[in-house]
């Protein structure tokens, strides 16, 4: 606890969290807010006046559930997700002078084995598009659009025609309150030109954001009909596939892929969105060695 100074305000942690929800989470998506609430509920054991010492006690007790040789309630990756969510609350407390020092949560994070990035094969995407072309062409165009842009399914479903300009599309990301530009490529122009006659309102695609579960069931049925293994893949996999294709095909450098995906940290793009093609890397090394030998 060395280095902590007594905070200037005395407030119960439940009241501070309520302030946080009302002030900082007003523009967050319900799913994001639910994550913050889950983290608070799991880490904070009971109500108390905020002190660094008391918060550290809760953090230590929570992280201990992931210790080796103990029956863990959570995987290490889940622990880290909750710690990240709780960190935003602690930062809020620090900025509001409820906590005099910003608690370093990094030292509590258990090590996590990186998960393998899963993607769609190009022939799988083509088969899915063809499957829906005669059944529901708008669904086929939805797959084509999300595979080309790497947008989140919620971002695609929120797209309206007034956000489609001559050279740019504007996406509303998870952090509501802003619009992120995205290049209106020839491929996207063809998709939206084909889609326009099917559209009857302001929205580009007919489905509401609340239709995601229904859309997932429809996608899963198509995969089953086509004998495509699910392997944990769903709508978000199209986002990772787009990022992987951009970077591994050397279409664009990774920092530009980061921009298109809307990631604040390039490590997110590198670790969780780009599948490493080790065989292709080996081919590049062989080619470089052969070039050296010729010289």
N, C-alpha and C positions, 0 to 999 in steps of 0.2 A: 504493500500500500504506500510505499515511499513515493513522494512526489505529489500525492493528492492534497489539495487544500480544501478546507471546509466550504461548501457551497453557500451562496448568499441567501437562497430561498429555501424554505422548509415546506415540502409538499408531499402528500402521499402518492405513491407510485401509480395507483389506479387513476387518480385525478390527473396526473401528468400524462398518462396514456390517453385519457379522454381528450385532453387538450391537443395532443398530437394528432389524433384521428380527426378532430374538428378543424384544425388549422393546416396541417401538412398533407392530409390524405384526401382533401376535398375533390381533387381532380384525378385521383388514382382509380384504376378499374376495381370493380368489386372483388375480382380474383386476387389482386395485389393486396387489397385491404384485408381480405380473409387470411392471407399469408402472414401479415403483420399481427393480426389477432391471435392466430394459432401459435406463433412464436412467443408472444407475451404470455399466453395462457400456460404454455409448457415450461417456460423459464422462470416466471415469477410465481413463487409458491403461495404467497399470501400478501395481503396489503400491508404496507409499512411506509414510514417517512423515508424518502430517498437519501441514501448515503452511499458512497462508493463501496464501503465495506459490505453493506447488505446486498448490493447488486452483485458484487464479486462472489459472495456466498452462493447466490442462486446460479450464477454462471458455472461455478465449479461443480455444484451438485448436478446440474443439467449435463455438462460435458462428461461427467463420470459415468453416465449411462452408456457411453460408447467405449469405455476402457476395455482392453483385451482381458481375457480370462473371466469376464463377467458377462452375465446374460444381458445383452444390450436391448433396450427398447427401440432404438433407432439405429439405422446405418450411419456411418460417418458422414456420407454425403448429405443425409437429411439433417444431421446435427448442424452442418455448415450452412445449409439453407436457412434454418431457423436463426442461427447466429447472425447471418447477414441481415435478415429482416429486423432482428432486435437491435442491431447496430444503428439502423436509421432512427429508431426511437431514442437511443442514447445520444445520438448526435443532435437531435431536436432538443433534448434536455440541456445539453451543453450550450447550444446556441441561445436558449432562453435563460441561461444562467441558473437553471435548476440544478445542474451539476457544474461544479467549478472546473472539473477536468474531464476531458474526453477519454473514456475508458478504452484501452486497447484490447479489442476482441480477438485480434489475430493470433495471440498466443494460446487461445483456447481451442483453436480449430484442430480437430484430429486430422491426420493425413488421410488422403482419399486417393484410391487408385483411379486414374482417369478412365471414364467410360468410353467405349468405342463409339465413334460417331457413325450413326447408321444413315444410309442414303437410299434413294431409289435408283435402280438401273434405268438407263434411257429407254430400253425396250419395254420395261414395266410401265413407265409413264405413257409411252405411245399406245400400249395395249389398253390402259385405263381410258385414255382419251377416245380411242376407237370404240370401246365398249359403250361409252355414254353417247357417242355421236348420234346414234339412231334412237336411243332411249330418252335422252334429255341432253340436247346439244349445249344448253347453258351450263350444265354440270361439267361437260367436256371442256368448255371454254374456261370454267373456273379452275380446273386442274392445270390447263395450259398457262393461265395467267399467273397462278401462284408458283408454278415451276419456273417461270421466266423471271419473276420479280423477287422471290424469296420473302415475300411479305407474310406476316402472321395471318392466319385465317380470319381473325377478327378485324384486322386492318383491311383486308380485301372486302369483307362484307360491309364495311362502313364507307367504302368509296362511293362518292356521288359524282354525277356528271359535271358539276360546277368545279370539281377539283381536277378536271382533265383539261389541260391547256395545250397550246400548240406544240410546245417542246417539253412539257413537264407534267408529271402527275404529282399530286400531293397526298401523302399518306399521313393518317392520324395515328401516331404510335401509342404504346402502352401509357407513356407519360402524357396524359391528355393536356390540352391547353396550347399545343403547338402543332404545326404541320411540317413534315419533312419532305423536301423535293425528291423526286425520282425521275430519271430520264425517260421520256416518252419515246421509246425505240420503235423502229419499223415493225418488229415482231409484235409489240404491244398494240401498235396502231391497227395491225391486221386483226388482232383478237377483238379489240373494242369495236372495230368497224363491223365485224360479223355479229357482235353481241348487240349492237344498237337496235336493230329491228325487234329483238326479243325483249327489250327493256320497255317498261310501261310507266315508270315514275322517275324520281330524282336519283334513285340508287342505280349503280351500274349493274349489280347482281341483285336478284329478287329476294334472296334470303335475309332474314334479320340476324343479328348477332346471337340471338338466343337459339338459333337453329343449328348451332355447331354440333350438338350431340346427334341430331338427326342426320346431318351431313356425314358425320363420322360413321354412323351405322350404314348409310348408303355406300360409302367408300369401302367399308369392310366387306359388305355383301359382294361388291364387284370383285374384290381381291379373291374372295372364296370361289366365286364363279369362274374366275380366270386362273385358279390354282396358283395365285401369287402368295407366297408366304408372308404373313403379317410381320412377324419378328419385331414386334413393338413399334412398328412404323405407323404413322398417321399423318395428319396435315402438317405438323411442324417439321416432319422429315423433308418435305418439299423445300422448306427454308434452308435446311442444312445441305440439301442436294444442290441448290442454286449456289450457295457459298463455295462448296467443294468444286463445282464445275468452273466457276469463275477463276478460282485460284489455281487449281491443278492443271487446267487447260491453258493457263497463263493468259486468259482473256483480260484480266485486270489484276494489279497487285493487291496484296492482302489489305493494305491500309485503305484502298478504295472499296474493297468488299466490306470492310468495317463501316464505311460511310453509308453504303447502300443498305446495309442491315440495320443501321441506326444504333450500333453498339458504342457505348461510352469508352469501353476499355478494349483495346485490340486483343488482349489475352482471351477475352470471351470468344472472339472470332476464331482465334488460333486453336484453342483447346476444345471448344464445344461445337464448332460449326464446320470445320474443314477436316474432312477425312484424309489422312495421310496415305498417299499412294507410294508405298515403299519400293515397289517394283519399278515404278516410273523414275523414282529418285535414283535407283541403281542404274537404270539405263542412261540417265544423264551423266552419272559418274563414269560409266564405261566410255561414253562418247567423249567426255573431256579427257580421259586418260589416253584414248586413241589419238586424239588431236595433239596432245603433248608429244606422243611418240613420233608422230609424223614430222613434227618440228625438230 
